[in-house]
Amino acid sequence: MMKVKLDILNHVYATLAEDQIAMSQVINAHERMLFKKGDILLQKSQIMDCYYIVESGIIRSYVNNIHNEEVTVDFFKHHDIAIDIVSLFQQCPSKVTIEAISDVICYKIDFALFQDLYIQFPSFSEWGRNWMTIAYFNLRERIIKMATQTATQRYNDLRRNLPEVHRSAVKAYCHISWYDRYILEQTT
């Protein structure tokens, strides 16, 4: 179990490898968590006080649209950081709900401890800036795809690039927000 934790966290925090003291402190700050399918990790309107690094399983983030229907806005899988960035870093109520859509094993770090480490270790704050930059680029790419690709293209990309997410989401819940549009496009 400890080896798996080290492997996962060493992968996520790879840029800290040169600062073994920081790496050790960061790894020790994470607590192993188990969630069952359907467990809520963050409820809408709560303030996120930690983030999770996924070892196994699939987590989704969703909002309720104007018709009060759940619309998935993100998936988190192996090695991903399950987070509501705005709620965590602004310490404001979340607009999303974060839910395990399969049994999940992950590692949690509390926000207060994260902040202490962020201040204490420049290498950790550099990792955080790099991670946030990558997260921004990924979000920008998703926004552009929403405007330039059809639902069918996005759905096929998901099936091709993230088969484990596709299997879990479609089999369990059909939580892919574009899935309904894909079905509609196929029938019209």
C-alpha positions as CSV (number, residue, x, y, z in Angstrom):
1,M,0.0,0.0,0.0
2,M,2.8,2.4,0.9
3,K,4.6,1.6,-2.4
4,V,1.5,2.4,-4.4
5,K,1.1,5.7,-2.5
6,L,4.7,6.6,-3.3
7,D,4.3,5.7,-6.9
8,I,1.2,7.7,-7.4
9,L,2.4,10.8,-5.5
10,N,5.9,10.6,-7.0
11,H,4.3,10.7,-10.5
12,V,2.0,13.6,-9.7
13,Y,4.7,15.6,-7.9
14,A,7.6,14.5,-10.2
15,T,9.1,18.0,-10.4
16,L,9.7,17.9,-6.7
17,A,12.2,14.9,-7.1
18,E,15.2,17.2,-6.8
19,D,14.0,18.5,-3.4
20,Q,13.7,15.3,-1.4
21,I,12.8,17.2,1.8
22,A,9.9,18.9,0.2
23,M,8.8,15.6,-1.6
24,S,8.9,13.7,1.7
25,Q,6.8,16.4,3.5
26,V,4.3,16.6,0.7
27,I,3.9,12.8,0.5
28,N,3.5,12.5,4.3
29,A,0.8,15.2,4.1
30,H,-1.5,13.0,2.1
31,E,-4.1,10.7,3.7
32,R,-5.4,7.6,1.9
33,M,-9.2,7.7,1.3
34,L,-11.7,5.2,0.1
35,F,-15.0,6.1,-1.5
36,K,-17.8,3.9,-2.7
37,K,-19.6,4.4,-6.0
38,G,-22.1,7.3,-5.4
39,D,-20.2,8.9,-2.5
40,I,-20.1,12.7,-2.6
41,L,-16.7,14.2,-2.1
42,L,-17.9,17.8,-2.4
43,Q,-21.5,18.9,-2.3
44,K,-22.6,22.0,-4.2
45,S,-22.5,25.1,-1.9
46,Q,-19.8,23.6,0.4
47,I,-16.3,25.1,0.5
48,M,-13.7,22.7,-0.7
49,D,-11.1,22.2,2.0
50,C,-8.8,19.7,0.4
51,Y,-8.0,18.0,-2.9
52,Y,-7.7,14.4,-4.0
53,I,-5.2,12.6,-6.1
54,V,-6.8,9.6,-7.7
55,E,-5.1,6.2,-7.4
56,S,-8.0,4.1,-8.9
57,G,-11.6,4.6,-9.9
58,I,-13.4,7.5,-11.6
59,I,-14.8,10.7,-10.1
60,R,-17.0,13.2,-11.8
61,S,-17.8,16.8,-11.3
62,Y,-21.3,18.0,-12.2
63,V,-23.6,21.0,-12.1
64,N,-27.4,21.2,-12.3
65,N,-28.6,23.0,-15.4
66,I,-31.7,25.3,-15.5
67,H,-33.9,22.3,-15.8
68,N,-32.3,20.8,-12.6
69,E,-30.7,18.0,-14.7
70,E,-27.2,16.9,-13.8
71,V,-24.6,17.9,-16.4
72,T,-21.1,16.4,-16.0
73,V,-18.4,19.0,-16.5
74,D,-15.3,17.0,-15.7
75,F,-14.0,13.5,-15.0
76,F,-11.0,12.6,-12.8
77,K,-9.1,9.3,-13.2
78,H,-5.8,7.6,-12.2
79,H,-3.2,10.2,-11.4
80,D,-5.6,13.1,-11.8
81,I,-6.2,15.8,-9.1
82,A,-9.9,15.9,-8.2
83,I,-10.6,19.5,-7.3
84,D,-12.9,22.4,-7.6
85,I,-10.1,25.0,-8.2
86,V,-12.3,28.1,-7.6
87,S,-13.8,26.8,-4.4
88,L,-10.5,25.5,-3.0
89,F,-8.3,28.5,-3.7
90,Q,-10.9,31.3,-3.3
91,Q,-12.5,29.4,-0.3
92,C,-15.9,30.1,-1.6
93,P,-19.0,27.9,-2.0
94,S,-18.7,25.4,-4.8
95,K,-20.9,25.5,-7.8
96,V,-20.3,21.9,-8.6
97,T,-20.8,18.5,-6.9
98,I,-17.9,16.0,-7.0
99,E,-19.0,12.4,-6.9
100,A,-17.4,8.9,-7.1
101,I,-18.9,7.1,-10.1
102,S,-17.1,3.9,-9.2
103,D,-15.3,2.7,-6.1
104,V,-12.3,5.1,-5.6
105,I,-9.0,5.1,-3.8
106,C,-7.3,8.4,-3.6
107,Y,-5.0,10.6,-1.5
108,K,-6.3,13.7,0.2
109,I,-4.3,16.7,1.3
110,D,-6.0,19.4,3.5
111,F,-5.9,22.9,2.2
112,A,-4.3,24.4,5.4
113,L,-1.5,21.8,5.2
114,F,-1.2,22.5,1.4
115,Q,-0.8,26.2,2.1
116,D,1.8,25.6,4.8
117,L,3.9,23.4,2.4
118,Y,3.4,25.9,-0.4
119,I,4.9,28.7,1.7
120,Q,7.6,26.5,3.2
121,F,9.0,25.0,0.0
122,P,9.6,27.1,-3.1
123,S,9.8,23.9,-5.2
124,F,6.3,23.0,-4.1
125,S,5.0,26.4,-5.1
126,E,6.7,26.1,-8.4
127,W,5.0,22.7,-8.9
128,G,1.7,24.4,-8.1
129,R,2.2,27.2,-10.6
130,N,3.1,24.6,-13.3
131,W,0.1,22.4,-12.4
132,M,-2.3,25.4,-12.6
133,T,-0.8,26.5,-16.0
134,I,-1.4,23.0,-17.4
135,A,-4.9,22.9,-15.9
136,Y,-5.7,26.3,-17.6
137,F,-4.4,25.0,-21.0
138,N,-6.5,21.9,-20.7
139,L,-9.6,23.9,-19.8
140,R,-9.0,26.3,-22.7
141,E,-8.6,23.3,-25.1
142,R,-12.0,21.9,-23.8
143,I,-13.7,25.2,-24.3
144,I,-12.4,25.5,-27.9
145,K,-13.5,21.9,-28.6
146,M,-17.0,22.8,-27.3
147,A,-17.2,25.6,-29.9
148,T,-15.4,23.9,-32.8
149,Q,-16.4,20.2,-32.6
150,T,-19.7,18.4,-32.8
151,A,-21.0,16.4,-29.9
152,T,-20.2,13.3,-31.9
153,Q,-16.6,14.3,-32.4
154,R,-16.2,15.1,-28.7
155,Y,-17.8,11.8,-27.7
156,N,-15.6,9.8,-30.1
157,D,-12.5,11.6,-28.7
158,L,-13.6,10.6,-25.2
159,R,-14.1,7.0,-26.3
160,R,-10.7,6.9,-28.0
161,N,-8.6,8.9,-25.5
162,L,-10.2,8.0,-22.2
163,P,-11.7,4.6,-22.6
164,E,-11.7,3.9,-18.8
165,V,-13.8,7.0,-18.2
166,H,-16.1,6.2,-21.1
167,R,-16.7,2.6,-19.7
168,S,-17.4,3.8,-16.2
169,A,-19.5,6.8,-17.1
170,V,-21.7,5.3,-19.8
171,K,-22.2,1.9,-18.2
172,A,-22.9,3.3,-14.7
173,Y,-24.8,6.5,-15.4
174,C,-24.6,8.0,-18.9
175,H,-23.0,11.0,-17.2
176,I,-21.4,12.3,-20.3
177,S,-23.0,15.7,-20.9
178,W,-22.5,15.4,-24.7
179,Y,-23.7,11.8,-24.8
180,D,-27.4,12.9,-25.0
181,R,-26.6,15.3,-27.8
182,Y,-24.7,12.5,-29.6
183,I,-27.7,10.2,-29.4
184,L,-30.0,13.1,-30.6
185,E,-27.6,13.7,-33.6
186,Q,-27.7,10.1,-34.5
187,T,-31.5,10.0,-34.6
188,T,-32.1,13.2,-36.5
